[in-house]
Structure formats: structure tokens, C-alpha cells
Amino acid sequence: MNHTAGFQLEIMLFTILLWVCTVPIIGLVVVPWLGTRTAVIIALVLLPVFLVVCWGICGWYLIKKWFD
């Protein structure tokens, strides 16, 4: 595996781990005040947000590597 693929896999795994660790926090904080439906919606909205940030980081890295 080349360095670029390893970097992308590392960032993607970190993103998924961050989301998985965020879900219980959302459950503990949001469910008592706003309910289960709102907590599920927030958790499902955060996953694509985290993935877009992940793809942005990987894209930035690849563009930077392309011009170096």
C-alpha cells in the first residue's frame, strides 16, 4: 500500500471513529431535552458532515502532493 492510500484510510477510520464516539454523547445530551427522533436526526446529519470534512482533508492532501 502506498503512502497516499494509507493516509486516506487513516483519515477515514478516524472519521468513522469520531462519529461512533459522538453518537453516545448525542444520546446523553440531546435525548433528555429534545427526544429520540431529534437525536437520531442529528446523528445522521453529522455522519455526512464528518465525511465531507474527511474528503476535504484527503483532497487537500492530494492537491498539495500533486503540486509538490
C-alpha positions as CSV (number, residue, x, y, z in Angstrom):
1,M,0.0,0.0,0.0
2,N,1.4,3.4,-0.9
3,H,1.6,6.3,1.5
4,T,-1.4,8.2,0.0
5,A,-3.7,5.2,0.3
6,G,-2.6,4.6,3.9
7,F,-3.2,8.3,4.8
8,Q,-6.7,8.2,3.3
9,L,-7.6,5.0,5.1
10,E,-6.3,6.5,8.4
11,I,-8.4,9.7,8.0
12,M,-11.5,7.7,7.0
13,L,-11.1,5.4,10.0
14,F,-10.6,8.4,12.3
15,T,-13.8,10.0,10.9
16,I,-15.9,6.9,11.5
17,L,-14.4,6.5,15.0
18,L,-15.2,10.2,15.7
19,W,-18.8,9.7,14.6
20,V,-19.2,6.5,16.6
21,C,-17.9,8.2,19.7
22,T,-20.1,11.2,19.1
23,V,-23.3,9.2,18.9
24,P,-23.4,8.3,22.6
25,I,-22.7,11.9,23.6
26,I,-25.6,13.0,21.4
27,G,-27.8,10.3,23.1
28,L,-26.8,11.5,26.6
29,V,-27.2,15.2,25.8
30,V,-30.0,15.5,23.2
31,V,-32.4,12.7,24.1
32,P,-33.4,14.1,27.5
33,W,-34.1,17.6,26.2
34,L,-35.2,17.1,22.6
35,G,-36.2,13.5,22.3
36,T,-35.1,10.4,20.4
37,R,-36.2,11.5,17.0
38,T,-34.1,14.7,17.1
39,A,-31.1,12.8,18.4
40,V,-31.3,10.3,15.6
41,I,-31.6,13.1,13.0
42,I,-28.6,14.9,14.5
43,A,-26.5,11.8,14.5
44,L,-27.5,11.0,10.9
45,V,-26.7,14.6,9.8
46,L,-23.3,14.5,11.5
47,L,-22.1,11.5,9.6
48,P,-22.2,13.1,6.1
49,V,-20.8,16.3,7.6
50,F,-17.8,14.4,9.0
51,L,-17.4,12.5,5.7
52,V,-17.3,15.8,3.8
53,V,-14.6,17.1,6.1
54,C,-12.7,13.8,5.6
55,W,-12.9,14.1,1.9
56,G,-11.8,17.7,2.0
57,I,-8.8,16.8,4.1
58,C,-7.9,13.9,1.7
59,G,-8.5,16.2,-1.3
60,W,-6.4,18.9,0.1
61,Y,-3.6,16.5,0.8
62,L,-3.7,15.1,-2.7
63,I,-3.7,18.5,-4.3
64,K,-0.8,19.6,-2.1
65,K,1.1,16.4,-3.1
66,W,0.3,16.9,-6.8
67,F,1.9,20.4,-6.8
68,D,5.0,19.4,-4.7
